[in-house]
Amino acid sequence: MELEGVEAARARVAALGLPPALADDAGPLAPAAAEASLEVIVAQYGGLLDDSASVLVVCRQWTRGPDGSVAEGGTTVDVRLSRAEPRWTVTALHPGVAGPAAAAPPPAVARVLAEPRIELPPEAAADLRGGTVHDSVLEAMLRLAGPYTLSVSVVRTGHPLDVFGTTRPSDHPLGRAFDVWRIDGLAVVDPGTSRQLIESFMRDAAAAGSYNVGGPVAIPGVGNRFFTDDTHHDHCHVGFDH
């Protein structure tokens, strides 16, 4: 008998030399569908320490039902890893599940969703439709979409609840932050991407009201709103305090 759903996923995980039980936490990654196809849009750090890491894997997914119809969706998976030899190993999967669409989301949501210079993966778009994202985030996205094309990776769902390695709540699950992995079609992590472009984006994010702008570029200044660390070498973080 051909394996389906979670059972098939357990077999694939075991073949990789990882605990088959990881598949039990796959959630929407192992749908009960006749067929399923998955595209990884981007993978970025959610946190990085000496011995552990969080990698946010942003996915788009298509499933085919028994009647042949195809549904499109996606999820963001918080993949946890720990240092091991000869390589890091996956220890847990935390797929995000966005809430239902709100009956009356803020007016700015429709403007963001319709803006071609703002690229949103499925779960980030669902966050906006759910009405759980603060106006400060929506307004900053629209303002930044003037001079830039921004590819968003994560807004709310799928991000660790706390800043990785701490007990300090992250602004993401509160709907007060978004991450950008590509600017004007150029990946932030690519060393060939102009550092001047990234610094310009970070400064403009602060001008759009962000109190906490992270990225791969160190912008000097005492008590300023910019930071850089290992986690933010592959994306820009734009956070708000209200």
C-alpha positions in Angstrom: 0.0 0.0 0.0 1.3 3.5 -0.8 1.8 5.7 2.2 0.0 9.0 2.4 0.0 12.1 4.6 1.9 11.9 7.8 2.9 8.3 7.3 4.6 9.1 4.1 6.3 12.1 5.8 7.6 9.9 8.6 9.2 7.6 6.0 10.9 10.5 4.2 12.2 11.9 7.5 13.5 8.5 8.6 15.3 8.2 5.3 17.2 11.4 6.1 18.4 9.9 9.4 16.2 12.2 11.5 13.6 11.1 14.1 10.4 10.1 12.3 8.3 11.7 15.0 9.3 15.1 13.5 6.6 14.4 10.9 4.0 14.3 13.6 4.4 18.1 14.0 4.4 18.8 10.3 0.8 20.1 10.4 -0.1 21.7 7.1 3.2 20.4 5.5 1.6 16.9 5.4 -2.0 17.6 4.3 -4.6 14.9 3.8 -4.8 15.6 0.1 -4.7 13.5 -3.1 -1.6 15.5 -4.2 0.4 18.3 -2.7 3.3 20.5 -4.0 5.5 22.8 -1.9 7.7 25.7 -2.8 10.2 27.2 -0.4 10.2 30.9 -1.0 13.0 31.7 1.4 14.6 30.5 4.6 15.9 33.0 7.1 17.2 33.0 10.6 14.7 33.4 13.4 17.5 33.2 15.9 21.1 32.0 16.1 23.1 31.0 19.2 26.3 29.0 19.5 24.5 25.7 20.0 20.9 26.3 18.8 19.1 28.1 16.0 15.7 28.9 14.6 15.3 28.9 10.8 12.0 30.3 9.5 11.1 28.4 6.3 8.6 30.4 4.3 6.5 28.1 2.0 3.9 28.3 -0.7 1.8 25.2 -1.1 -0.8 23.7 -3.6 -3.1 20.8 -2.8 -5.4 18.8 -5.1 -8.7 17.6 -3.7 -10.5 14.4 -4.7 -12.6 16.3 -7.2 -9.4 17.5 -9.0 -9.7 21.1 -7.8 -6.4 22.9 -6.7 -6.2 25.0 -3.6 -3.3 27.4 -3.0 -2.0 28.3 0.4 1.2 28.2 2.4 2.8 28.3 5.8 5.9 29.5 7.7 7.7 26.8 9.7 9.9 27.7 12.6 12.5 24.9 12.3 14.6 24.4 15.4 18.1 23.0 15.2 20.9 22.1 17.6 24.6 21.9 17.0 25.8 18.3 16.4 28.6 16.5 14.6 29.1 16.2 11.7 26.3 18.8 11.1 23.5 20.6 12.8 20.4 18.6 13.3 16.7 19.4 13.3 15.0 19.0 16.7 11.5 20.4 16.2 9.1 21.8 13.7 6.6 24.6 14.5 4.4 25.3 11.5 2.5 28.6 11.8 -1.3 28.6 11.4 -2.7 32.0 10.6 -6.1 32.9 12.0 -9.3 33.5 10.0 -9.9 36.6 7.9 -11.4 39.4 9.9 -14.9 40.7 8.9 -13.6 44.2 8.7 -9.8 44.5 8.6 -8.2 48.0 8.7 -8.6 49.9 5.4 -4.8 50.0 4.9 -4.8 46.2 4.6 -6.5 46.3 1.1 -4.0 48.9 0.0 -1.0 46.8 1.1 -2.4 43.7 -0.5 -3.0 45.6 -3.8 0.4 47.2 -3.9 2.6 45.5 -6.5 5.8 46.7 -4.9 5.0 44.8 -1.7 5.5 41.0 -2.1 3.8 39.0 0.6 4.1 35.2 1.1 0.8 33.4 1.9 1.0 33.4 5.7 2.0 37.1 5.9 -1.0 38.0 3.6 -3.2 35.9 5.9 -1.9 37.9 8.9 -3.0 41.1 7.3 -6.4 39.8 6.3 -6.9 38.6 9.9 -6.7 42.2 11.2 -4.0 41.4 13.7 -1.3 43.6 12.3 -0.9 47.1 13.7 -1.5 50.1 11.5 2.1 51.3 12.1 3.3 48.2 10.2 0.9 48.7 7.3 1.7 52.4 6.9 5.4 51.7 7.0 5.1 49.0 4.3 3.2 51.5 2.1 5.7 54.2 2.7 8.7 52.0 1.9 7.0 50.7 -1.2 7.4 54.2 -2.7 11.2 54.1 -3.2 11.6 50.3 -3.0 10.2 46.9 -4.0 10.2 44.9 -0.8 9.8 41.2 -0.4 8.4 40.4 3.0 9.2 37.1 4.6 7.5 37.1 8.0 5.0 39.4 9.7 3.3 37.7 12.6 2.6 34.0 12.3 5.4 31.5 12.2 7.9 33.7 14.2 9.2 32.6 17.6 7.1 34.1 20.4 10.1 35.4 22.2 13.3 37.0 20.9 15.4 33.8 20.4 17.4 32.8 23.4 15.6 35.2 25.7 12.3 35.5 27.6 11.6 38.9 26.0 8.5 38.9 23.8 9.1 39.5 20.1 7.2 42.3 18.3 6.3 39.9 15.5 3.6 37.8 17.3 2.1 41.0 18.6 1.6 42.2 15.0 4.2 45.0 15.4 7.0 44.0 13.1 7.9 42.6 9.6 11.0 41.2 8.0 12.2 41.9 4.5 14.5 39.4 2.8 14.8 41.1 -0.6 15.0 44.7 -1.6 14.4 45.7 -5.2 14.8 42.1 -6.2 18.1 41.7 -4.5 18.5 39.3 -1.5 19.7 40.9 1.7 22.0 37.9 2.4 23.7 38.2 -1.0 27.2 39.8 -0.6 26.7 41.2 -4.0 23.8 43.3 -2.9 24.9 46.9 -2.3 25.4 47.7 1.3 24.4 51.3 0.5 21.0 50.0 -0.7 20.5 48.1 2.5 21.6 51.0 4.7 19.3 53.3 2.8 16.4 50.9 3.4 17.2 50.6 7.1 17.4 54.4 7.5 14.1 54.9 5.6 12.5 52.2 7.8 13.4 54.3 10.8 12.1 57.4 9.2 8.8 55.5 8.6 8.5 55.2 12.4 10.3 52.0 13.3 12.0 52.1 16.7 14.0 48.9 16.1 15.6 48.3 12.7 17.9 45.4 12.3 20.0 44.2 9.4 23.5 43.2 8.2 24.8 46.8 8.2 26.1 48.5 11.3 24.8 52.1 11.4 26.7 53.9 14.1 25.2 56.3 16.7 24.6 56.4 20.4 21.1 55.4 21.5 19.9 55.0 17.9 17.3 52.7 16.5 19.6 50.4 14.5 21.2 47.1 15.3 23.0 44.2 13.6 23.9 40.7 14.8 24.4 37.2 13.3 20.6 36.6 13.1 20.0 39.6 11.0 22.7 39.1 8.3 20.1 37.6 6.0 17.1 40.0 6.4 16.1 43.4 7.7 13.8 43.6 10.7 11.4 46.5 11.1 9.7 46.8 14.5 7.3 49.2 16.1 6.4 49.9 19.8 2.7 50.6 19.1 
